[in-house]
Amino acid sequence: METRTPTIYLSHGAPPLADDELWTSQLSAWSADLPRPTSILMVSAHWEQAPISVSSTTAGTPLLYDFYGFPQKYFEVTYDAPPAPELAQSVAGLLGDVGGGLHQDPNRGLDHGAYVPLVEMFPEADIPVVQLSMPTLEPEQLFAIGQRLAPLRDEGVLIVGSGFTTHNLRWFRPRDGADSPPPQASSEFDNWAAEAVDAGDVDSILDFMNKAPAAQEAHPRTEHWAPLYVTLGAAHAGGGIDGDSVIDGFWYGLSKRSWQFA
């Protein structure tokens, strides 16, 4: 390919994302501007597993409805993307010596961190998809995994980190409405993240717990921020990062900021 496929980090929302007309239109417009991927490698906040593993590469594996308390309609969503065995094989070749080698969970379907945004971005479900687990939440290790995966970009693979730029569920108050003003801590972290990515300050992003304002409040647990590091690593092959904020704003107080990296 003449140019490398971008990498992206997106805030994936919960199942009710499908009811948010603004957000779904933003995701749809984003995908329309992307070069069409040959396949998609998803790294979701909702799959932590060591040794590092890939999801099923068998057609028809059911989605993983890894949530509760939502109306039945959200458990009836389908996304029958083609399996991606060739991509899984390529990933195995790149990560073969990481923590004992790449494993496969043959029963693992796409979780909501993967299929919820994909339904909006690639609704035809005609691009092969495989999901990769996070074997750790340590930023440097995930960054290194992303660096190893960078060659996939030359094959047209879209590497997607799927999380949430701020993720404190104590802020999630449906009675206040999706457009309610964000808590100060969410806004402060979002502003810092936007500036750090814009400046290409990878060192600060890797050390966000010490460098970012309100980091502990924005991420009481860091699994929703962690997929960013795989994306950053895959985009860092040239020695720096070139990131553009594609989506911003807040949803029930949580930052939905999302980036594309050249």
N, C-alpha and C positions, 0 to 999 in steps of 0.2 A: 504494500500500500504506500501511496505517496506521503501521506501524513498519518501520524499515530492517532488512534481512537482516543478521545478524551477519557478521563476517569471522572466519576461524580460521587459526591456525598449528598444524600438527601435526607430530609426529615420525613419520616414515612407515615406519621399519623397513626391513628387507631382505625378500626373498621369504619366508624362514621365519617372518615375522610371522604368517602364516596358521596356524602350528602352536602359537602361544602363546594358550592359552584365555583368560587374564586380559586380555591386551591387545586381542584381537579383541572380547571382550565389552565392554570399555570403549569402543572405537570404535563398536560397534553401539548401545550405550546413548546415546552422545553424539548420534549422528545422529537417534535417535528423539526427542530433546528439541529438535532444531532445527526451525524452520519449513521446510516442504518447499520446496526451491529450484525456481525456474523453469528454471535452468541453473547450471552450475558452471564457474568459471574457475580452472584449476589453474596455480600457479606452483611448479615443482619445482626442487629443487637440481640435478637432473640434466639441465637444459637451459639452457646458457649460449650465447646466440647474439645477435650484433649484425649488422645492425639488428634491433631487437626484432621478434619474429615470433610467429605463431600456428600451431598444428598443423593437421593436415588437418581439413577440414569435409566430407569425403566418407565416406559409410557404408562400413563394411567395411575401413577402413584397419587393418592389423595393429598389434598392440601392439609396443612396442620393448622387447625383452628385453635390457636394457643391463647385463648382469652375466654372470659366468662362474663356474665352479667349483661350482655348485649341482646337486643331483639333477635329473634330467630332468623330474620332475613340476612343477617351478617354471617350466619353459619351455612347459608345456601349459595354463597358466592363461589364461582368456579373459575379456574384459570388453567386451561389444559395446554400449557406451552410444551413444545416438543422437548424430549430429554436431550441432554448434551454429553453423550459418552466421549466424544472426541475431545471436548473441552476438559472433561474430567481427567482424561489421559494426559493432556498437555499440562494440567495443573500438577498431576502426580510427577511428571518429569521435572518440573521446576521446584517442587517442594519435597522431593523424595528423601532428603536427608534431614528434614526438620522434625525433631522430636519423635524419631522412630518411623518416619515416613507417613504418607497420606493414607488414611483409612476411608472406608465408605460405609455409610449407613443406608442399606438398601431399602429401608422402610420409611426413611425421612422424606416427606414432601416439603414443599415451600411453606415457610411460616408467614405470618401476617406482615412481618417486616419486609418480606420479599414480594408477596403477591399483591398486597394492598396498593403500593405505588405502581407496580407493573400493570395492573388492570387499567390504570388511568393513562400510563405512558405508552403502552403497547397493547391496546385492547384487543387486537386481532389474535394475540397469543400465538404468533407464528414464528417467534425467534427462540431458538433453543436456550434453556436456562438451567444452570446448576448452582446450588448454594454451597458456600464454604463456611465451615465453623470457625469461630475464634477460639484458639486453644489457650488464650490468656487475655487479660485486659491490660497488660503492660504496654505502654505506648511504643517503646523502642522495639520490642519484639514484633508487634504488629506492623510497625513501619518497615522492619526488615523483611517481613513476609511480603508486603506490598512491593518492595524493591525486586524481590525474586519474581514476582508475577508480571513485572513491567513488560517483558517480551510479548505477552499476550496482546498488548495493544497494537502491535504490528500485524496481528492476525485478524484485526477487526473486532476483538472482544471488548465489550463494554464492562469495565470493572465498576461495580456499584457498592459503595458503603451506605448502609441504610440504618439510620438511627434517629436522633433528635438533638438539635443544637442546644436546647435546654430540656431537662426531663426531671421534673420534680412533681410527682402526682398529687402532692398536697395542694398544688396550685390549680389542679384540674377541678373546676367547679361548674358543672353544666348549667346550674341555675343562673350563673352570671352571664352566660352567653359566650359564644366563640370569639366575639370581638371585644370582650372586656379588656380594659387596660392591663398590661402585664405587671407582675410584681417587679419591684425595683431590681431585685437580684437577677431576674431573668433578663431584663433590659440591659443591665450592666455587663453580664456575661456575653450577651449577643453582640453588643457594641465592641467589646474586646476581641471577640472571635472574628468579627468582620475586619477589624483593623489589622489583626495579626496575619490573617490570610492575605489581605490586600498587600501587606508589607513583605510577604513571603518569609515570615519569621518562624521557620520550622522549629528552631530550638525552643522558643517560648511555647509553641503549641504542644510540643512533646512534654514540656514541664508545666502544663496548664494548671495543675493543682497548686503550684507555688506562684505562678505568674498571673493567672486570671482572677479578676475580682469575683467574689461570690461563687467560686468554683464548687465548693462543697454544697452550697444551696442549689446551684444549677444542676449538679449531678451528685446526689447523695450516694449513688452507685454509678460507676462510669460506663456501664455497658452500652448506653446509647450514644456516647461520644466516641467510644473505641473504634467503630468501623471507619471513622475518618482517617485513622492512621494507616490502614491498608491502602485507602485511596491516595493518601499523601505519598506513601512509599512508592506506589506504582507511577506517580507523577513526578518523582524526584530524580529520575535517571539523569537529567542534565545538570544536576548540582543545585537546583533551586526548584521553586514551584511557581506556577503562573495560574492563579485562581480567580475566577469571576463569581460573584454572588448572583445567582440566577433567580432565587426566590427569597423573599424576606417577609417580615411581619410575624404576627403571633396568633396562636390558636389556643383558646382557653388558657392564656398566660404562658404557653410554651413557645419557644422560638422555633419557627419552621424554616429558618435560614438554610439554604442549600447551595452548594458550589459545584462548578464545573472547572476541571483542571486540564490545561492543554498538555 
